[in-house]
Amino acid sequence: MMTNHLLKPTFSLIDHDGRRIDETAFRGKPTIAFFGFTNCAVVCPRALARLTTVINSLKLTTDRLNALYISVDPDRDSPEVMKSFLAGRAPHFTGLTGTQAELGLARRGFRAFADRKRENGTPENYDIPHTAITYILNPDGCLVDHLQDSLSDTEVMARLKRVMDEVHQKDQVNNAALLTETSRDNDIDESLKVLDKKQVASSRHIGNLARQLKGDWSNMMGPTDLNDGFGAYRFQLAYGFYALALAHFHRLPAAPGLFQDTMERMIEKMCHPDVWFYWRDASTGGGVARTTRKEPDANPIEKDNIMYSAYLQTMTLLYHSLFDDDRYTKPGSLKLEYDPFFWGEPGGFKFEYDQNSLNDRVYWNMVESGYLGVACEPWCVFQICNQPPIIGFRLNDELTGSRTADEVTVGYVRAWEDFGGSIEPEGGYRLFVARHNNMLAPSPGTGMDAWCAFLMHSWNPDFVEKNYERQRTKALVRHEDGTLSVKVNIIDGQSKNTALLLQGAEFGWFAALAAEMGDQNTLKGLLDYADNRFRPRYQGGGLLYPRNDNIFDEHGHYSMNSPIQSNALLPLSRLNVAGGLKRLYGRPWGPKNRDHYGEPALTSVDFSIDVYRAVYDSKRRVLLFDLAVYEPETTGKVELSRVFGRGDWTLSRDGREVARGDSETLTKNALGKGIEQSGEKLMLSITEAEVTSFVILWL
């Protein structure tokens, strides 16, 4: 293919409608130009017929391609003659004519030849030998290729198609870049943005924790006795899971392979007895609410314990929704097993559930409570812990066609109004209702309020948004360097263990709420504070904030960093988007909108690879993905599905074409190292530690 960007033909001629026109009128799309004349007996009609066949075969309408037939015979080729001649032979073409001088200048611009040759010595009887070449110009008007008359029809079609494909690819890349810039400025579509290093490392940190061996809870063990309280393993796993779910849904929708294995591991960990069995003895009543004691019950799902059952419920339903994978609907797919050797009944403790039976059990517990909510502890119905099951009911509705969420939310609001409402006059979210005496526990402060508001924003956004400004005013501490922390109230006489249990994630919960509310200034101030004060470091490619059990530093500023903040809440704050939970609740993926599941995607991603962007734009038929190995001198593989079977396509890496294909096969060029076809999959080997941008365009 010839490429000569110095050759940019110019002309000023008359078109076949009699209008003066120059070369600039044909900019913005490719142009083919052929010099000929209407009295030509063989060469010109043959060339026009072939080009018309190619144009029709490639379905190149006039809005995609200009076609010019430039006369070399102005004495006979008037605009009217040109128009009549082309109408029956080559209707796609625009005829151009002019004076001898004007056409001579046009030929010189194209480096074309034409010479009038008299026959039989008479002025009226002449032929015009001329250059029988079809010239191809790019949208800028530069000559990029020429087609000899001797080429076969197949070769002509292939070369014109190649030019059209390159133009299409450039347009798509430019469109994608423009969309990316637009989204940065206006926050239109988060999935078009390339993630930053801290966002990617936050996701990897959760992945590292999910891959620890059974019984290894490194970096997850908190400061409270028996790892009890609001930072327990179940909460870390659940909110880390939510962080990944929101990241996949909003930021990396075309990368299920990055998340699926990690999230499956987290569900498995939720079923380990380390997470749920201690509740047998811990959740028996008494405590601060002085509730009636009950006999220990090892089953954490059958009755009460919504702070475990609802999280397992939502995790399995999110998994099904995100990955179109119904594995947890199989009976017995969720096994809670503990077989102690020296005590207990023979065979130990074993409880089997699945996604459906678990959701049903939570639902009937909710109904039995009159929709006020399911107890976390005997008799104690916490507002916070009854937000996740509502999200779960909504996901189940989308998957099964039921209407449970509408029923439950109406009943929930009414039930809490009967107790005086969900919120206090000062703006705090009431903590729980003690059903044994029907007493309301007041808000304990910043962290619990933010936690409840974050979750409730999914289904009751107007209520939460109305209260947010005064909630923020009460919660934040502003520092001279522009960073933000939170106010923490320690109750006089409170034991150290109780203080750590209640206050261990105040900061993280408000950061999570600010992210959900789209309050970017507050979120930035809090994350900057964390980066300045919580001593972050990278471990195994993940972003870790080391544990610190001191609630305040020597200056009285918040300094505590518990595992749930590092492992779940700060990643959630970085990876969520404005209204992320609300938008997921409003229109989750499922049977009613299955298009997403059929789109091209990264369906398998080695854990050695970080994904900075992965999105398919269906309108522009382009898949954008940006990758890097997290550690130099390592290699990882990525599997792409649904690339084939969609027509012709090209693959570019950092703006340079490295491969192309059709519905069935792959063709690589010299730059296509590490790209292979495996059946219907496209496989890429990634070795670069620097972020590499890939674009697949369907033509």
C-alpha positions, 0 to 999 in steps of 0.5 A, a space after each residue: 500500500 502506498 502512503 504519501 501524505 505529501 501528495 494532497 491533490 487540489 482542484 476546483 471543478 464543476 460537478 454534474 449538477 453544475 455547481 463549482 466545487 473543490 477538494 475540500 468538499 470531499 474531506 471527512 471520509 475516504 474518496 476514490 477518484 478515477 479519470 475517464 470520459 463518457 465516450 470511452 469504449 472499454 477501459 472506463 466503463 469496465 473500471 466503473 462497473 468493477 468499482 460499482 460492484 465493489 462499492 455495493 458488495 462492501 455496502 459503502 453508502 455515500 455517507 461513508 465513501 466519496 466516488 469521483 469520476 473526473 473527466 479528461 474530455 471537457 469538450 464533450 463531457 458537459 455536466 449534463 452529459 456526465 450526469 446522464 452517463 453515470 446515472 445508469 452505470 455508476 450512480 454512486 459516483 459524482 462527475 466532475 468536469 471543467 475547462 482544459 486548464 482546470 482539469 490539467 491542474 487536477 491531473 497534475 495534483 494526482 500525477 495522472 496523464 491524459 493526451 488527446 489523440 486524433 483518429 482519421 485526421 478529423 477534429 471530431 473523431 478522437 480518443 484520449 489515452 489516459 492513466 487507468 488508475 483508481 486513486 484512494 484518498 483518506 478523509 484528510 485528502 491525502 493519497 494513500 493508495 492506488 489501484 491498477 487496472 490490472 488488479 483482480 476484482 478480489 484484490 480491489 475489494 480487499 484493498 479498498 476494504 483495508 482502507 475503510 477499516 483503517 479509517 473506521 478504526 481511527 474514528 473509533 479510537 478517536 471516539 473512545 478517546 473523546 468519550 474518555 475525556 468527556 467522562 472525566 470532565 462530566 462524570 458521564 460513564 465511569 467505565 470509560 475511565 482508566 483506573 488509577 494505581 490505588 484503585 487497582 491495588 485496592 482490588 488486588 488487596 481484596 484478592 490477596 486476602 481471598 487467596 489466603 489458605 483456610 484458617 489464615 486470617 492474616 491482616 484480618 484479625 481485629 483488636 476486639 476480643 474473639 474478633 467479635 464486633 462490627 469488624 468481624 470476618 463476616 463484615 470484612 468479607 461481605 463489604 470487600 465483596 460489595 466493593 468488587 461487585 460495584 467495581 465490576 458493575 460500574 467501572 470494569 463491566 467487561 472484566 468478569 474474569 478479573 472478579 469471578 474467582 476472587 468472589 467465589 473464594 470469598 463466598 467459600 470463606 463466608 462458609 468457614 466455621 471461623 466466620 459463623 460458629 462462634 455465634 452459637 455462644 455469642 448470640 444468646 442474649 443478655 448484654 447491653 440490652 438485657 435481653 432474655 437469654 436463650 439456648 445456644 443454636 449453632 445454625 446462623 441462618 434459621 433464626 435471627 443472626 441477620 448480620 450473617 445470613 443477609 450478607 451470605 444471601 446478598 453475596 450469592 445473589 450478586 454473584 448470580 447477577 454479575 456472572 450469570 452463574 446459578 451455581 448457588 441455586 443448586 441444593 446444598 451448594 452452601 454448606 456450613 460444616 464444623 466437625 469438632 473431634 473431642 466434643 459435640 454430636 457424632 458427625 459434628 454440625 452441618 447445615 445446608 442451604 442454597 441461594 433460594 432456600 437462604 433467601 426464603 428463610 431470610 424473607 420469612 424471618 422478615 415477615 414474621 417480624 412484621 417487616 420491622 426486620 430480623 434480629 441480629 442478637 436475640 430480640 435486637 432488630 438493628 436498622 443497619 443489618 436489615 438493609 442488606 436483605 432488602 438489597 438481596 430481595 431486589 436482586 432475587 426479584 430481578 433473577 426470578 421475576 418476584 416482587 418481594 423488595 417492593 413488599 418488604 420496603 413498604 412494610 419496613 417503612 411503616 413498621 419503623 414509623 410505628 416506633 417513631 421513625 428511622 431517624 432522630 430529630 437531630 439526624 442520627 439513625 436509630 440503632 435498634 429496637 429491643 423487641 422484648 421491651 419495645 425500646 429504641 436504642 439511639 444512634 451511637 454516632 458517626 460510623 453507625 449513622 454513615 453505615 446505615 445511610 450508605 446501605 439505605 441509599 440503595 432503596 430509599 435515596 431521597 430520604 438519605 439525601 435529605 439528611 446527608 448535609 446535616 449528617 456531614 456537618 456533625 461528622 467531619 473534622 477539617 484540618 489545616 492541610 485540607 484533609 478531613 477526619 471524623 468526630 468520635 465520641 467515647 462514652 464515659 466508663 466504656 471498656 477498651 474492648 467496647 470502645 474498639 468494637 464500636 469505634 473501629 470503622 468510624 472513618 471508613 464508613 463515612 468515606 463509603 457514604 461520601 463515595 455513594 453520595 457522589 460527594 467528591 470533595 469530602 471523599 478526597 479529603 478523607 482519602 488524603 487523610 488516610 494516605 497521610 496518616 494511616 501509613 499505607 504500603 503495597 504488599 503483594 501488589 495490594 494497597 494495605 493500611 496497617 492496623 492501628 489500635 489507637 483511636 486518637 494520636 497525640 494531637 487528638 486526631 483520629 488515628 485508628 485503622 482497623 482491618 475492616 477499614 483497610 480490607 473493605 471500606 477504603 477499597 469500597 470508597 475508592 472503587 464505588 461511584 456516585 449512586 453506585 449502590 442505588 444504580 445497582 439496586 435500580 437495574 441489576 443485570 439479569 434475565 430482563 436485560 441480558 444483553 450484557 452477558 452476550 457482549 465481548 469480555 475478558 472472561 479469564 484473567 490470571 491473578 498476575 494481571 491488573 485490569 485498569 479498564 475493561 468496557 464494551 461500547 455496543 454503539 461503537 462496537 469497540 472493546 477497550 481494555 488496559 492491562 499490566 502485570 502487577 510485578 515486573 518480569 512476570 507473565 499472565 494470560 487473558 482470555 477474551 470471549 465473544 470476539 469471533 462471530 461478530 464480523 470483521 475486527 481489528 486489535 490494536 495495542 497502544 494505537 498500533 494494529 497487531 492483529 485482525 480477524 473475521 468471524 472465525 479466524 485470527 491473522 497476526 502481523 509482526 507486532 502480534 506476539 503473544 496473541 493466539 486463537 483457542 477455539 472461539 477464544 482469543 488469548 493474550 499473553 501480557 508481560 508489560 508492567 507498564 499499563 498497555 491499552 488494547 482496542 478491538 474494533 468490529 467493522 
